[in-house]
């Protein structure tokens, strides 16, 4: 499949459309390009800002670590891993990956001048039997999930064994036993981990407190099918079904809340700010509750995960989808991109544009009228976006040129008053099918099938 991506711009409050004064397109060349002839299986950023690095797995199951500034390879040589290896996150200066039976810890270091040791393999640990009686691989013991923790990495096996491995040497810090798990969702937030899996007609949630010695594991059974989405907030695990959501607290009973009659969840995002210092939260020193943002066909629902109280924000014209577009072919992660949160900014793409809102109030801060937005981000007082300008039918053709759109944001949380005003369009050139997009500080990284390109945001 060829790629689909082009651009949309975001504008500044008071609501002004990004097409105003943005007719001219300027060529923007990449700061660097890195080609991997074997093809790219996946790419993960080791951080969320300018100090991030890019961990890339090629289709020959080899890992590469690229510097964000120049695209230089930081590993002395590619690291061989098991086929099907996945990224498990980063803790401090160590990133983790896991395959069917092995966990690999990698020194990835901080960015910039903070690097003090050569990046490479820190340790490998066999986390499942390497050889078993021949049989259907579906029933052989294997790793089903792993996630970085403050002290190392938490691993989950299909036979129900879970353990936390130490960051420095991979030694087992503790072990626990759960019922067999064929597949699960694993979330880690600070010193709390939550596992979610299906067993018969029930959905099981297990909480693990990642402090001290061997932790107690608390399990809760929900008389529901597996949710379509889940996330972890300070209040507990939030799970979403097409017509309802639930909060499962670590030390209490779950609460369920229905969505408005007839509403069906089409996309979701969780606004769960990290715990703040006293006086930085809501009036009276109370920490604001996490909120679940649910997109329906014609509205955004902002739901308090604790009480279920909700506010409904009507979608504006630029944020709406057209009926024929709902059945069009989309990238594999299209639903995830329908709502994007960056700090207190909420990006709401539609068929003919994108809206930028204050996630706390729902106020529309900017609006853009350009076709088929794909992704958006804010940086230094500007909003940036990529969009696909032509219709994409199932099995059809995709646009071959990417365009970056820019619009100044005014009165937006985190905006910079001294930034020059004005919108802009920037053509990024011919592309291969796009696999992923990263906005890392002032850098845009586009991951294609066989190469990565990094651009300095104009």
N, C-alpha and C positions, 0 to 999 in steps of 0.2 A: 504493500500500500504506500502510495506516495503521500507526502505530507500536506498538511493544511495549516497554514498559519499566515496571518498578515496583521494589520495593526489597527488598533484603535487608540484614541487619545482620550485623556480625561481632563476635565476642565475645573475651573475654580469657582467657588462661591463668591458672589451670587451666581446662581446657575447660569452658565454660559456654555454654549456647545463648542466642542473642540474643532469643528470644521471651520469656525470663524478664524480667518487668517492663517489657515493651515493647509492651503492648497498645494504649495510647493513641496516637492520631495527632494531631500538631500541624500546623497550616497554616504553611508557610514561603513567604514572598513573595520574588520575585526582587529582587536588588539593582538590576538594570537589565535592560531588554529592548530589543533592536534588531530592527526589522522591515525586511526587504528584499523589497518587493513582486515584484521580478523573479524571486525564487527563488534558492536557494543551490546552487551547483554543488559547491563544496568549501570547507572551512575548515581552516586549519593554525595551530597555536600556534607563535610564533617563539621560544619558549623552553620550559623545563619547570617554571618556578616562578612566583612572584608578580610577577616583572618581565617576564613574557611579554606579548606582544600577539597579537591575533587577525587573521590575514590571511584575508580572505574573498573568494572569487570568485563573482560572481552568474551567473545563466544568460544574461546579456547580455555575458559575457566582460569584466567590469569588476571591478577589484580594490578592496577597501576594507580599511582598517587600523583596528581598533577598540582603544581603551584598555581594559585588563582591569578597572581599578578602577571606571570609570563607563560604559563602553560608547560613549564619544565617538568620532566619526570623526576620525582623525588626518591623513588625506590631505586636502589643500586641495580636491581633487575626485577622483572615482573615476579609476583608471588603466585605460585601454583596453588589452586584450591580445588575442592571437589566440584564436579558439575552440579549445577543447581544451587550453588552457594548464594546466600542472601545477606544483605546488610542488617546488622542488629543495633546500630546506634553507636554513639561515642560518649565516653566518660573521661573528663580531664583531657589528657593528650593521647588517649588510646581509643581506637575504633575496633569494633568487633564484627566478625562475619561468621555465619554458621552454614554448614552443609548438612548432608544426611546424617553424618556420624561424627562431625568434627567442628570444634570452635577454634577460630583463629583470632588472636589479639594482635593488633598492628599499632606500632608507634606512628602516629601521624603528626604529632607536634602542634604547637600553635602556629599562627601565620606570621608572616613578616620576619622581624629580627629575633623573634622569641625562640626560634629553633636552636636547641642545644645538643640534640642527639640525631644520628642518622635515622631517618624513617625506615621502617622495615618490620619484620615479624618479631614480636615480643615473646610469644609462646603459642603453641598449638596444644589442644587437649582433645583426646578421644572421648566423646560424650555419649556414644552408643556403641554396641558391639560391632567390631569391624568385620567379623565373619559369622554367618549364621547358616542354619540348615536352609538349603535352597527352597524357595517358595515364592508366593506372590509378594512383590515388594510392598504392596499396600498393607500387609500384615506383619512386616518385619519391623523390629524396633528401630526408631529413627528419631531425630530431633524434629519437633513440629513448630517450635517458636524459640526465640531468644531476644533479650532486650538489655541494653546497657543500664547499669545501676550506679549509684554513687560510689560503691565499693568494688564494682567489677561488672559481671554479666550474669543475668538470670537465664537458665536454660530449662526447657520443658521437653520431655521425651514422650513418645507415643504410649509407653507402658505406664504413664502417670508419674514417673519420677521427676521431681523438680530439684534444682540445686542452684546455688549462687557460687560462681567461680571468682577467685580473688584477682584483682586487676594486675598485680605485679607478677604473679607466676602461674596463674590458672589453677591453684590449689582449691579444693572444695571448702567453702566456708561453712556450709550447712546443706543438709538434704532433707527432703520431705517426700511423702508418697500420696498421690491422688489416684482416683480411678483411671483406667486407660483413657487416653485422649487421642482421637484420630486427627483432629485439627482444632486450633484455638486461636483466639485473638488475645494478645498480650499487651498490656499498657503499663508503663512505668512513669510515675510522677513523684519526684523527690524520693521520700523513703517509703512509698507505697507502690505495690504492684498489684494488678488485677488481671485475672485470667477469666476468659469467657469461652464456654464450649457447649455443644449440644449433646444431650444424652437421652435417647428416646424422645419422648414428647416434651422434655424439659430443657430449659436453658440454665446452665450452672455457672455461677459467678463465684470465684475464689479470691480472697484478699490475702496478701502477704505483707507484713510489716518488715521492712528491710533494715532493721536496727537490732543491735545486740547479737546474741547467739542464734540458735535454731529458732526461727519464728513460729508462732502458731498460725495455722491456716484456717481462716473462717470461710465456710461455704454457704451459699444461699441458692436455693432452687426456685426458678421462676417457671410458672406453668404457662410458658409461652414458647413459640418457636424461636430459632436464633434470630436476633435483630438484624436489620439491614445495615446498621451502623452502631458503633459504640465509641466512647471516649472517656477519659478519666479527668475529673476535676478534684479540687480539694474536698468537696462534699461527698464524693464517691463516684461510682461508675454510672455513666449516663448511657442508656440504650434506647434506640429509636426503632419503631416498627412503622409501617406505612401510615397507620392511623393513630398512633399513640407513642408515648415515651415513658421511661421509668428512671428513677434515681435509686440506685442500690448503694446505701452507705456502708462503710467498712464495719460499723458497729451498731447497726440498727436494721429495721425492717424496710423492705423496698416500698416505694410509693409509685403509683401509676397515674398517668394523666392523659386524657384523650385529646386529640387535636379537634378543632372545630368540625362539626358535622359535614361530611362530604369532602373534607380537605384530605389531600394525599401528599405526603412528603416527597418532593422531587430532588431536593438537595439539602445539605445540612452543614453547619459549622458550629463549633463550640467556642464561646468566648469565656475563657477561664484564666483571668490574670493571675500571675504568681502572687503569693502572699506578700503583703506590703508591711512596712513599718507602722507602728501605731500613729494614727493621725493622718495617714495617707489614704485611707479607705473612705467609706461613706461617712456622712455626718454621724457624730457620736462615737467615732472610732470603729464602727462596724465594717468588716470587710464585705464589699459587694458580692452577692452570690453569683456563681457562674450562670451563664445564660445560653440556652440552646437556640440557635437561629435556624429556622426551618423554612425552606422555600416551598410554596405551593404553586398552583398554576397562576395565581394572580395576586399573591400577597407574600410578605415576609412575616413570620411569627417569631417574636422574641419571648422565649419562655424561661421563667425563673425555674431552675432545676429543682429547687428545694420546695417551693410552694405550688408550682404549676401555674402561677399567675402569668398571664401572657398579654402582650400588646401586638396588635396587627398593623403592619405598615403596608399600605397599598403599593404595588409595583407601578412605576411610571412607564410611559411609552417605550423609552429606550431599554428598559429592563425586561420587558415582556418578550415571550417567545411567540413565534408564529406557529400555527397548528401544523403546517407541513414540515417545519423544522424539527418538531419533536420526534419524528420518525427518521430523521436523517442520520447518516453514519456519523459517529463522533469518536474522538480519541478515547482510548480505554479508560482514561481518568477524567472524562468529561464531567461526570457528576460531581467529582471532588472539586473541580475548578469552578463550578457554578457559583459557589460562594467562597470568597477568600477573605481572610482576616489578617491584617498586618497592624499590630498595635491596636489603636482605636478606630482604624479605618476598615470598612466593610465594602468589598468590591462585588457588585451584582451585575454580571454580564447578561445580556438578552440577545435576541436575534438581530436587533438593529442598533445595538449600542451597549453602553455600560453605565451604571450609576455608581457613584462613590458616596457612601453614607457614614455618619458617625455611628459606630456600632452601639454606643450607649443610649442614644436618643432616637435613632432612625432617621434623623434629618438628612436630606439629600444635600451633599456638598458640591458635587460636580455631576455633569451629565455629558455623555458623548454619543453622537449619532454616526456610527460607522458599523459596517456589517460584520457579524459573526466574531465577536471577541472571544479570544482563547484564554488569555492570562493577563494579569495586571499587577502592578506594585507601585508603591510610593517611595520616593527618595528625595531628600533635601528640598522639600517644598514643591516637587513636581510629581505628577502621576504619569506613569508609563504603561503602555499596553501593547499586546500583540493581538491581531485578529485575522480571520480568513475572509476575504471579501467576496468569494464566489460560492454559489450553492454547492453543497457536497451531498450527493445521493449515494446510497449504498452501492459499493463497487465502482463508484465514479472516480473522476479525476480530482486531484488536489492542487491547490495553488503552489507554484514553484518559487515564489518570491516572498520573503518576509519583509514586513515594514514595521518599524517601531514608531509609535505615536507618543507625543509628549504634550502635557498641558500643565501650566502652573496651577497649584491649589492655593486658595486664599481662605483664611479663617478655618483651616483644617487642623486637627490635632497634630502637633509636630511640624507644622509648616514653618518656613523660613522667610521672613518678610523681605530680606535683602535679595532674594532670588529674582533675576530678570523675568519680566512677564513675557507671555507669548507661547503659542502652541507650535509644534513642529512635527514633521514627518520625515522619517529616515529609512531609506531602502537598505536592507541588509543583504541583498543579493540572492543568487540561486541557492536552493537548499535540497538536501536529501530529505527523506521522511524524518520528521522530528519526533523524538522519543520523550524528551523532558526539557523543561525550562526552569532555570534558577535565577533569582534576583538576589545577589549577594552584595550588600552595600551598594557601591556605585558601579557594579559590574553585572551585566546580563550574560548568562551562559546558556547557549543553545546546544542540546545534545541530539545529534542526528544518528543515523544507523551506523556510520563508520567514522565520524569525526565529531569534535567539539569545537565550538567557536565562542570566544569571549569578546564582549564589546564594552567599552567604557560608556556609561550612560551620558548622553550629551546634555 
